[in-house]
Amino acid sequence: MEHWDVLKPGGYRFVWDDALFPPGTDTFLLSSLPRLKPGLRVCDLGSGTGLLGLLLLQRQPRLTVTGLELQPQALRLAVQTAAENGLTDRLTFLRGDLREVRALLPAGYFDLVVCNPPYYPPSSGRLPEAPGLREARSETACTLGDVCRAAAWLLHWGGRLCLVHKPERLTDLLCTLRGAGLEPKRLRTVCKTPGSAPSLVLAEARRGGRPGLSWEPPLILETPEGRPTEELDAIYFRQQEETP
């Protein structure tokens, strides 16, 4: 079943489907990581229904975002979202397999690549029956290595890759990035509350960058009282009510 939602009052609208990967906190959190500047050329690998690209444009309207997506059902919804918001000149989508990116998109064209990749190897746990959910969760259609190699092809020298992953795979992530010629430069863990173990890690790598990794303060989702933090509210474009 399809649903329409809005990013914020008066903001962009997006469509998603229960049979595909639903909007998740990780996508919103990832959209807050890149340092966006007007004029950046962005590629979203495995763009799904287009939510991540839309979030980036809500934060910085003067971007051009190209999404690459394999699943036709997700691609159809992404195209609908771009048309609904009058963004077809800045938010475009291409159907294709990121493992074949060299035949689909030019080398070194992009300033920024973003990706919310599958987190788990195919052998880890029971997989969802729906193909869309299965491919979004597990590395059945592409691996972390595939993502990093595709990003390295797309980025110009000095261009950046931003992605989100699970902390238990941090060693895999850092080794795979460096192996693809993408030097890890920034890491930020995501924790539910102050002092709790990380549930996600946000990472930025630079093509051809020199060694040197910056650990940023954790992104905390809830206060000790169980309320969303101010930073999480800002990431979700929530209006803060004034206390009388």
C-alpha positions in Angstrom: 0.0 0.0 0.0 1.3 3.5 -0.9 1.4 6.4 1.5 2.2 10.1 1.1 4.0 12.0 3.8 5.5 15.5 4.2 9.0 16.2 5.4 7.8 19.3 7.3 4.9 21.8 7.1 5.1 23.4 3.7 8.0 21.2 2.7 8.5 18.5 0.2 6.1 15.5 -0.1 7.3 11.9 -0.6 5.6 8.6 -1.3 6.5 5.1 0.1 5.1 1.6 0.0 4.7 -1.0 2.7 6.2 -3.7 0.3 9.4 -1.7 0.0 11.8 -0.5 2.6 9.9 2.0 4.7 11.3 5.5 5.7 13.7 4.9 8.5 15.6 7.0 11.1 18.9 5.9 9.5 18.0 7.7 6.2 17.1 10.9 8.1 20.3 10.7 10.2 22.5 10.1 7.1 21.0 13.2 5.4 22.4 15.3 8.2 26.0 14.1 7.7 27.2 15.7 4.4 28.4 19.3 4.5 26.3 20.6 1.7 27.1 23.5 -0.5 25.2 25.1 -3.4 26.0 23.5 -6.8 27.2 20.1 -5.5 26.6 17.2 -7.9 25.3 14.3 -5.8 24.7 10.6 -6.6 22.5 8.4 -4.4 23.5 4.8 -4.8 20.6 2.4 -4.2 18.2 5.4 -4.0 15.1 3.4 -3.3 12.0 5.6 -3.3 14.1 8.8 -3.4 13.7 9.9 0.2 17.4 10.5 0.9 17.9 12.7 -2.2 14.7 14.7 -1.3 16.0 15.2 2.3 19.3 16.6 0.9 17.4 19.0 -1.3 15.2 20.1 1.6 18.4 21.0 3.4 20.1 22.6 0.4 17.9 23.4 -2.6 20.8 24.2 -4.9 22.0 20.7 -5.5 21.5 18.3 -8.4 20.9 14.7 -7.2 21.0 11.6 -9.4 19.6 8.4 -7.9 20.6 5.0 -9.2 18.1 2.2 -8.3 17.7 -1.4 -9.4 14.1 -2.1 -8.3 11.5 -0.8 -10.8 8.8 -0.4 -8.1 11.0 1.8 -6.0 12.1 3.8 -9.0 8.5 4.5 -10.0 7.8 6.0 -6.6 11.0 8.1 -6.7 10.0 9.6 -10.1 6.6 10.4 -8.7 8.1 12.1 -5.7 10.3 14.3 -7.9 7.4 15.2 -10.1 5.1 16.0 -7.2 7.6 18.5 -5.8 8.5 20.1 -9.2 12.1 18.8 -8.8 12.6 16.9 -12.1 15.4 19.3 -13.1 17.3 18.7 -9.8 16.2 15.2 -8.7 16.5 12.5 -11.4 16.6 8.7 -11.3 18.2 6.0 -13.4 17.4 2.4 -13.3 20.5 0.2 -13.1 22.7 -2.1 -11.0 25.4 -0.2 -9.1 27.8 -3.1 -9.8 27.6 -2.0 -13.5 28.0 1.7 -12.7 30.9 2.1 -15.3 28.4 1.5 -18.1 25.8 3.8 -16.6 27.4 7.0 -15.2 30.6 8.9 -16.0 33.8 8.6 -14.0 34.7 11.4 -11.7 31.6 13.4 -12.3 30.2 13.7 -8.8 31.3 15.8 -5.8 29.3 13.7 -3.3 28.0 10.1 -3.2 25.6 9.0 -0.5 24.3 5.5 0.3 22.2 3.7 2.8 23.5 0.2 2.0 22.3 -3.2 3.1 23.8 -3.9 6.6 24.0 -7.6 6.8 25.7 -10.5 5.0 23.2 -12.9 3.3 23.9 -15.6 5.9 23.0 -13.5 8.9 19.5 -14.4 10.1 16.2 -15.0 8.4 15.6 -12.8 5.3 12.4 -11.0 4.6 10.3 -12.7 1.9 9.5 -9.5 -0.1 12.4 -8.9 -2.6 12.5 -5.2 -1.9 12.8 -5.6 1.8 15.3 -8.5 1.4 17.6 -6.5 -0.9 17.5 -3.4 1.4 18.4 -5.4 4.5 20.9 -8.0 3.2 23.8 -8.0 0.8 22.0 -10.2 -1.7 22.1 -7.7 -4.6 25.2 -5.8 -3.7 28.0 -5.9 -1.1 29.7 -3.2 0.8 32.7 -3.6 -1.5 30.4 -3.1 -4.5 29.1 0.2 -3.0 32.6 1.5 -2.3 34.0 0.6 -5.7 31.0 2.3 -7.4 31.5 5.4 -5.3 35.2 5.5 -6.1 34.4 5.4 -9.9 31.8 8.2 -9.6 33.7 10.6 -7.4 36.3 13.1 -8.7 39.6 13.3 -6.8 38.8 14.8 -3.4 35.1 13.9 -3.7 33.3 12.4 -0.7 31.2 9.4 0.1 28.8 9.5 3.1 27.0 6.4 4.3 25.5 4.8 7.4 26.2 1.3 8.7 26.1 -0.9 11.8 28.8 -0.5 14.4 29.5 -4.2 14.5 30.7 -3.9 10.9 32.9 -0.9 11.5 36.1 -2.8 10.8 34.7 -4.2 7.5 33.6 -0.6 6.6 36.9 1.1 7.2 39.0 -1.7 5.5 36.7 -1.7 2.5 36.7 2.0 2.1 40.5 2.2 2.2 40.8 -0.7 -0.2 38.6 1.1 -2.7 40.8 4.3 -2.5 38.4 6.1 -0.2 40.1 7.3 2.9 37.9 7.4 6.0 37.9 11.0 7.3 34.9 11.4 9.7 33.0 9.0 12.0 30.1 9.7 14.2 28.3 7.1 16.3 24.5 7.2 16.9 23.3 6.4 20.4 19.8 6.2 21.8 20.7 7.9 25.1 23.8 9.4 26.6 26.2 6.6 27.6 24.3 3.8 25.7 26.1 1.6 23.1 26.0 2.9 19.5 23.2 1.6 17.3 24.5 3.1 14.0 27.7 4.7 12.7 27.8 7.6 10.2 30.9 7.7 8.0 32.5 10.1 5.5 35.4 9.1 3.3 37.4 11.1 0.7 38.6 9.8 -2.6 42.4 10.1 -2.6 42.4 11.6 0.9 45.4 11.5 3.3 45.2 9.3 6.4 43.6 11.1 9.3 40.3 10.2 11.0 38.1 12.6 13.0 35.8 11.2 15.7 32.9 13.5 16.1 30.7 13.7 19.2 27.9 11.0 19.3 24.6 11.9 17.8 22.1 11.3 20.7 18.5 10.5 19.9 16.8 10.8 23.3 17.3 12.8 26.5 17.5 10.9 29.8 13.8 11.8 30.2 13.0 9.9 27.0 12.3 12.9 24.8 13.9 13.5 21.4 17.0 15.7 21.5 17.1 19.1 19.9 19.4 17.7 17.3 17.1 14.9 16.3 14.2 17.4 16.2 16.3 19.5 13.8 17.1 16.5 11.6 13.4 15.8 11.3 12.5 19.5 10.6 10.3 19.5 13.7 9.0 22.9 15.0 9.9 23.4 18.6 7.0 24.6 20.7 7.8 27.5 22.9 7.4 26.9 26.6 4.9 29.4 28.1 
